[in-house]
Amino acid sequence: MPGWTVGYSHVVAKTWSDSALRAQLLAHPREVLVAHGLEISPNVEVTITPGNGRVRIDFPLPDKPEGVDADVLAALTSVPDFCC
């Protein structure tokens, strides 16, 4: 199974000569990438945007969990490298 960079690069290169694959990738990115051997976690939303090579990174902003008080929030924000 290829690493993400190599695997995605192969898919991109294939779309340059296969317009049907390009259309499938734009319409159903998760299914196409998985079919080409890339692992995608179920909690990852996949979108493919045609463009000029600019990189776009989207970060989720989850809602605050219920029951989290100010003390817990203070503790969480003081921990280096904490993520939801």
WOVEN-V396825 format. One record per pair of residues at least 24 apart in sequence whose C-alpha atoms are under 6 Angstrom apart, sorted by sequence separation. I is the first residue (numbers start at 0). J is the second residue. D is the distance in Angstrom with one decimal. If there is no record, write none. Layout:
I|J|D  I|J|D
This chain:
0|36|5.9
